[in-house]
């Protein structure tokens, strides 16, 4: 069904990405899934920081290079990067459209690991040293906010402190569940600089080089990446950071983090779930028509028909919600509550639909040689990572009670 709401240029780009995914990425899935990474592996998409989505397989470097070359030649690589940095400037809508198509395959087209929170907030020196190399894929970063006792309430419970000492800041504390931290070239670390103000002007963002004296990492094993640790404790033991590596203004680091979270950790979870479910539903329809039991295909069974219909409804509803919110974001509107709604729906709807699709496949859906079981873990994780579903319902209910959202249409 054509999407008449997309601008003509974006519609054409969507179809280009879909064609690349179909012809370049999907054929690599079998090879990718047959080689799960181990702890001592140094394999993965070149120029891409390990992300919350997990690493479930490996490919030879030359195949990642091939995909990256295609991405750059077609403009996909920097599609969502502002034009002043040489990108496509497609904004939030372009990013979610691209992200959905990319997630149709478990082998993903490489895209720029740009730290969006640095745009419009870094100094010319920081731009030259960190931002531009990151856009080009030469540097990777990790965002460090979550702590052992400050997951759902990072502003109120954050314990990592930064104390001024001459021209430096001294950071002490521990971050937890930080994706790709150990392999990142630099960390964007939030630390309390004013214990009375905290998230209202008392949390600052620091650029911390990796390695730095006093900086260390401990791996955390989680079920979505059982063979290779992807998330880490980040230990900061009196790590000295010069004033020149404060990102933005002192005390405004929490706001910068929220800017990143609204886009990357909430809005993009919606496009991720939509892309995964779209491909999974395609596979389920094919299987239901081919799989014969008791003399007829299982697509004749009402139970199967209802599962397919339920997944279809979730896909169409989530896609509409994501794109409408992206359009509002591009118009400069505050979409924090809508982003929480997307995060909630991506996790809850995504999890329930992939569960039904796995049920349609039966034992085949549980095999590690197919994407279904890997997608199941990722979408179940989406109900926890980036803030639990319950936290995001709290965010929405608080906005409703305080009269900060318009639901009347």
C-alpha positions as CSV (number, residue, x, y, z in Angstrom):
1,X,0.0,0.0,0.0
2,X,1.7,3.3,-1.1
3,X,2.3,5.9,1.6
4,X,0.9,9.1,0.2
5,X,1.9,11.1,3.2
6,X,5.7,10.9,2.5
7,X,7.3,13.6,0.4
8,X,8.2,12.4,-3.1
9,X,11.9,12.4,-2.5
10,X,11.6,10.4,0.8
11,X,9.2,7.9,-0.9
12,X,11.8,7.3,-3.6
13,X,14.6,6.9,-1.0
14,X,12.5,4.5,1.0
15,X,12.1,2.3,-2.0
16,X,15.8,2.5,-2.8
17,X,16.7,1.3,0.8
18,X,14.1,-1.4,0.5
19,X,15.7,-2.7,-2.7
20,X,19.1,-2.7,-1.1
21,X,17.9,-4.5,1.9
22,X,16.2,-7.1,-0.2
23,X,19.1,-7.7,-2.5
24,X,22.2,-7.0,-0.4
25,X,21.3,-7.6,3.3
26,X,18.7,-10.4,3.5
27,X,20.9,-12.8,1.4
28,X,23.6,-12.4,4.0
29,X,21.4,-13.4,7.0
30,X,22.1,-17.1,6.9
31,X,25.9,-16.6,7.0
32,X,25.6,-13.9,9.6
33,X,23.4,-16.0,12.0
34,X,25.6,-19.1,11.6
35,X,28.6,-17.3,13.2
36,X,27.6,-15.9,16.6
37,X,30.3,-13.6,18.1
38,X,32.4,-14.6,21.1
39,X,33.9,-12.5,23.8
40,X,37.3,-12.2,22.1
41,X,35.8,-11.4,18.6
42,X,36.5,-8.0,17.2
43,X,34.0,-8.3,14.4
44,X,31.0,-6.1,13.6
45,X,29.8,-3.4,11.2
46,X,32.8,-1.1,10.5
47,X,32.2,2.4,11.9
48,X,29.2,1.4,13.9
49,X,29.2,1.5,17.7
50,X,27.6,-1.5,19.4
51,X,24.0,-0.6,20.0
52,X,21.2,-1.6,22.3
53,X,19.9,-3.8,19.5
54,X,22.4,-6.5,20.2
55,X,25.0,-8.4,18.1
56,X,23.8,-11.9,17.1
57,X,26.2,-12.8,14.3
58,X,29.3,-11.9,12.4
59,X,30.4,-11.4,8.8
60,X,33.8,-11.0,7.1
61,X,35.0,-7.4,7.2
62,X,34.9,-7.2,3.4
63,X,31.2,-7.7,3.4
64,X,30.6,-4.9,6.0
65,X,32.9,-2.8,3.8
66,X,30.7,-3.6,0.8
67,X,27.5,-2.6,2.6
68,X,29.1,0.6,3.9
69,X,30.2,1.6,0.4
70,X,26.7,1.1,-0.9
71,X,25.3,3.1,2.0
72,X,27.7,6.0,1.3
73,X,27.2,6.0,-2.4
74,X,23.4,6.2,-2.1
75,X,23.5,8.9,0.6
76,X,21.9,6.5,3.1
77,X,24.9,6.7,5.4
78,X,24.3,10.4,6.4
79,X,20.7,10.7,5.4
80,X,19.6,12.1,8.7
81,X,22.7,14.2,9.4
82,X,22.2,18.0,9.0
83,X,23.2,19.5,5.7
84,X,25.8,21.7,7.2
85,X,27.8,18.6,8.0
86,X,27.4,17.2,4.5
87,X,24.3,15.0,5.3
88,X,21.0,14.7,3.7
89,X,19.2,16.8,6.3
90,X,16.1,14.6,6.1
91,X,15.3,15.2,9.8
92,X,13.3,12.9,12.1
93,X,10.9,11.8,9.4
94,X,13.7,10.8,7.1
95,X,15.4,9.0,9.9
96,X,12.4,6.9,11.0
97,X,11.6,6.0,7.4
98,X,15.2,4.9,6.8
99,X,15.4,3.1,10.1
100,X,12.2,1.0,9.5
101,X,13.6,-0.2,6.1
102,X,17.0,-1.0,7.6
103,X,15.4,-3.1,10.3
104,X,13.7,-5.4,7.8
105,X,16.9,-7.4,7.8
106,X,18.9,-8.6,10.8
107,X,22.0,-7.6,8.7
108,X,21.7,-3.9,8.8
109,X,23.1,-1.3,6.4
110,X,25.8,0.7,8.2
111,X,24.8,4.3,8.9
112,X,26.7,7.2,10.5
113,X,27.1,6.8,14.3
114,X,26.7,10.6,14.7
115,X,26.2,11.7,18.4
116,X,23.1,13.9,17.7
117,X,23.4,15.6,21.2
118,X,26.7,17.2,20.1
119,X,25.1,19.0,17.2
120,X,24.5,22.7,18.1
121,X,26.1,22.2,21.5
122,X,29.8,21.6,20.9
123,X,32.6,24.1,20.5
124,X,34.5,24.4,17.2
125,X,37.4,22.4,18.7
126,X,35.0,19.6,19.9
127,X,33.3,19.6,16.5
128,X,36.7,19.1,14.8
129,X,38.0,16.5,17.2
130,X,34.8,14.5,17.9
131,X,31.7,15.3,16.0
132,X,32.9,15.4,12.4
133,X,35.1,12.2,12.8
134,X,32.0,10.5,14.4
135,X,29.8,11.5,11.4
136,X,32.4,10.0,9.1
137,X,32.4,6.8,11.0
138,X,36.0,7.2,12.2
139,X,35.0,7.5,15.9
140,X,32.4,5.7,18.0
141,X,30.8,7.0,21.2
142,X,28.7,5.7,24.1
143,X,26.2,7.6,26.1
144,X,26.6,7.2,29.9
145,X,23.6,8.0,32.0
146,X,22.2,4.9,33.7
147,X,23.6,3.9,37.1
148,X,23.0,0.9,39.4
149,X,20.6,3.0,41.6
150,X,19.6,5.5,39.0
151,X,17.9,3.8,36.1
152,X,14.3,5.1,35.9
153,X,15.0,8.2,37.9
154,X,18.5,9.3,36.6
155,X,18.1,13.0,37.5
156,X,17.0,12.4,41.1
157,X,19.2,9.4,41.9
158,X,22.4,10.0,40.0
159,X,25.5,9.4,42.1
160,X,28.3,10.1,39.7
161,X,29.8,13.4,40.7
162,X,32.1,16.0,39.0
163,X,34.1,18.3,41.2
164,X,36.0,21.3,39.8
165,X,39.8,21.2,40.5
166,X,41.6,24.1,38.8
167,X,41.1,23.9,35.1
168,X,39.9,20.3,35.3
169,X,36.8,18.4,36.5
170,X,37.3,15.2,38.5
171,X,34.7,12.5,37.8
172,X,33.9,9.7,40.3
173,X,31.1,7.2,40.0
174,X,29.8,4.1,38.2
175,X,27.5,3.9,35.2
176,X,25.7,0.7,34.3
177,X,24.1,-1.0,31.2
178,X,26.2,1.3,28.9
179,X,26.0,-0.1,25.3
180,X,29.3,-0.4,23.5
181,X,31.2,1.4,26.2
182,X,34.4,-0.6,26.1
183,X,34.9,-0.3,22.4
184,X,33.9,3.4,22.2
185,X,36.5,6.0,21.3
186,X,34.9,8.5,23.6
187,X,32.1,8.6,26.2
188,X,29.5,11.2,26.8
189,X,29.1,11.1,30.6
190,X,26.5,12.8,32.7
191,X,27.7,13.8,36.2
192,X,26.2,15.9,39.0
193,X,27.8,19.3,39.4
194,X,25.2,20.8,41.7
195,X,23.5,18.4,44.1
196,X,20.7,20.8,44.9
197,X,19.7,21.5,41.3
198,X,20.3,18.1,39.7
199,X,18.2,17.7,36.5
200,X,17.2,21.3,36.8
201,X,20.6,22.8,36.1
202,X,22.9,20.6,38.2
203,X,23.9,17.8,35.8
204,X,26.7,18.4,33.2
205,X,27.8,16.4,30.2
206,X,31.5,15.6,29.8
207,X,33.4,14.2,26.9
208,X,35.7,11.5,28.3
209,X,38.4,9.9,26.0
210,X,38.8,6.2,26.0
211,X,41.3,5.3,27.3
212,X,41.7,7.7,30.2
213,X,43.5,7.2,33.6
214,X,41.0,6.0,36.1
215,X,38.5,4.8,33.5
216,X,37.7,1.0,33.4
217,X,34.9,-1.3,32.2
218,X,33.3,-4.5,33.5
219,X,31.2,-6.6,31.1
220,X,27.5,-7.3,31.8
221,X,26.1,-10.5,30.3
222,X,22.5,-10.2,29.2
223,X,20.2,-12.7,27.4
224,X,19.9,-10.8,24.1
225,X,23.7,-11.2,23.5
226,X,24.6,-14.3,25.5
227,X,27.9,-15.1,23.7
228,X,29.4,-11.6,23.7
229,X,29.0,-8.8,26.3
230,X,27.7,-5.7,24.7
231,X,26.7,-3.7,27.8
232,X,29.1,-2.6,30.5
233,X,29.7,-1.1,33.9
234,X,31.7,2.1,33.4
235,X,33.9,2.8,36.4
236,X,35.2,6.4,36.9
237,X,37.8,6.6,39.5
238,X,38.8,10.3,39.8
239,X,38.9,10.7,36.0
240,X,40.3,14.1,35.1
241,X,38.5,15.9,32.3
242,X,39.6,19.4,31.2
243,X,37.1,22.3,31.1
244,X,37.4,22.3,27.3
245,X,35.7,18.9,27.2
246,X,32.5,20.0,28.9
247,X,29.7,19.5,26.3
248,X,27.4,22.5,26.2
249,X,27.0,24.6,29.3
250,X,27.7,23.5,32.8
251,X,24.5,22.3,34.4
252,X,22.7,21.6,31.0
253,X,23.9,18.1,30.5
254,X,20.6,16.5,31.5
255,X,18.7,18.4,28.8
256,X,21.3,17.3,26.2
257,X,20.7,13.7,27.3
258,X,17.0,14.0,27.0
259,X,17.4,15.3,23.5
260,X,19.3,12.1,22.6
261,X,16.9,9.8,24.4
262,X,13.7,11.3,22.8
263,X,15.1,10.7,19.3
264,X,17.4,7.7,19.5
265,X,16.0,5.7,22.4
266,X,12.3,6.3,22.0
267,X,11.3,7.5,18.5
268,X,13.6,5.1,16.7
269,X,12.4,2.2,18.8
270,X,9.1,2.6,17.0
271,X,10.7,2.4,13.6
272,X,12.8,-0.5,14.7
273,X,9.8,-2.5,15.8
274,X,7.8,-1.6,12.7
275,X,10.6,-2.7,10.4
276,X,11.1,-6.0,12.3
277,X,7.4,-6.8,12.4
278,X,6.9,-6.0,8.7
279,X,9.5,-8.5,7.6
280,X,8.4,-11.0,10.2
281,X,4.8,-10.8,9.1
282,X,5.9,-11.3,5.4
283,X,7.7,-14.4,6.5
284,X,4.8,-15.7,8.5
285,X,2.3,-15.2,5.7
286,X,4.6,-17.2,3.3
287,X,5.0,-19.9,5.9
288,X,1.3,-20.1,6.7
289,X,0.5,-20.6,3.0
290,X,3.2,-23.3,2.6
291,X,2.9,-25.2,5.8
292,X,0.3,-28.1,5.4
293,X,-1.2,-29.9,8.4
294,X,-4.2,-32.3,8.2
295,X,-4.5,-31.8,4.5
296,X,-4.6,-28.0,4.2
297,X,-2.3,-25.0,4.8
298,X,-2.3,-23.6,8.3
299,X,-3.5,-20.3,6.7
300,X,-6.9,-21.9,6.6
301,X,-7.0,-22.0,10.4
302,X,-8.9,-19.1,12.1
303,X,-6.3,-19.1,14.9
304,X,-3.5,-18.4,12.4
305,X,-5.6,-15.8,10.6
306,X,-6.3,-13.9,13.8
307,X,-2.6,-13.8,14.7
308,X,-1.7,-12.4,11.3
309,X,-4.4,-9.8,11.5
310,X,-3.3,-8.7,15.0
311,X,0.3,-8.2,13.8
312,X,-0.9,-6.2,10.8
313,X,-2.9,-3.9,13.0
314,X,0.0,-3.3,15.3
315,X,2.3,-2.5,12.3
316,X,-0.1,0.0,10.7
317,X,-0.9,1.7,14.0
318,X,2.7,2.0,15.2
319,X,3.9,3.3,11.8
320,X,1.3,6.0,11.7
321,X,2.2,7.0,15.3
322,X,5.9,7.1,14.6
323,X,5.7,9.1,11.4
324,X,3.2,11.7,12.8
325,X,5.4,12.2,15.8
326,X,8.5,12.6,13.6
327,X,6.7,15.2,11.6
328,X,5.9,17.1,14.8
329,X,9.5,16.9,15.9
330,X,10.7,18.3,12.6
331,X,8.3,21.2,13.1
332,X,10.1,22.0,16.4
333,X,7.3,20.8,18.7
334,X,7.9,19.2,22.1
335,X,7.3,15.5,21.5
336,X,8.6,14.0,24.8
337,X,5.3,12.6,25.8
338,X,4.6,11.2,22.3
339,X,8.1,9.7,22.3
340,X,7.3,7.9,25.6
341,X,4.1,6.6,24.0
342,X,6.0,5.3,21.0
343,X,8.6,3.7,23.3
344,X,5.8,2.0,25.2
345,X,3.9,0.8,22.1
346,X,7.1,-0.4,20.4
347,X,7.9,-2.6,23.3
348,X,4.4,-3.8,24.2
349,X,2.9,-4.2,20.7
350,X,6.2,-5.4,19.2
351,X,6.6,-8.0,21.9
352,X,3.1,-9.4,21.6
353,X,3.2,-9.5,17.8
354,X,6.5,-11.2,17.4
355,X,5.3,-13.7,20.0
356,X,2.4,-14.6,17.8
357,X,4.6,-14.8,14.7
358,X,6.9,-17.1,16.5
359,X,3.9,-19.3,17.5
360,X,2.9,-19.5,13.8
361,X,6.3,-20.9,12.9
362,X,6.2,-23.3,15.8
363,X,9.6,-25.1,16.4
364,X,11.1,-23.5,13.3
365,X,10.6,-20.0,14.9
366,X,12.8,-21.0,17.8
367,X,15.8,-21.9,15.7
368,X,18.8,-19.6,15.9
369,X,19.3,-20.0,12.1
370,X,16.3,-17.8,11.5
371,X,15.8,-14.1,12.5
372,X,12.5,-14.8,14.4
373,X,14.0,-15.8,17.8
374,X,16.6,-13.0,17.7
375,X,13.9,-10.5,17.0
376,X,11.8,-12.0,19.8
377,X,14.6,-11.2,22.3
378,X,15.1,-7.7,20.9
379,X,11.5,-6.7,21.1
380,X,11.0,-8.3,24.5
381,X,14.0,-6.2,25.6
382,X,12.3,-3.1,24.2
383,X,9.9,-3.3,27.2
384,X,12.8,-2.7,29.6
385,X,15.7,-1.0,27.8
386,X,15.5,2.7,27.6
387,X,13.0,2.9,30.4
388,X,10.5,0.2,31.4
389,X,7.0,0.3,29.9
390,X,5.7,1.2,33.4
391,X,8.0,4.3,33.6
392,X,6.8,5.6,30.2
393,X,3.1,5.1,31.3
394,X,4.0,7.2,34.3
395,X,5.4,9.9,32.1
396,X,2.2,9.9,30.0
397,X,-0.1,9.8,32.9
398,X,1.7,12.7,34.6
399,X,1.4,14.8,31.4
400,X,-2.3,13.9,31.2
401,X,-3.0,14.8,34.9
402,X,-1.1,18.1,34.6
403,X,-3.0,19.0,31.4
404,X,0.2,19.1,29.2
405,X,-1.1,17.0,26.3
406,X,-3.9,17.5,23.8
407,X,-5.8,14.3,23.0
408,X,-9.0,15.9,21.7
409,X,-7.8,16.2,18.1
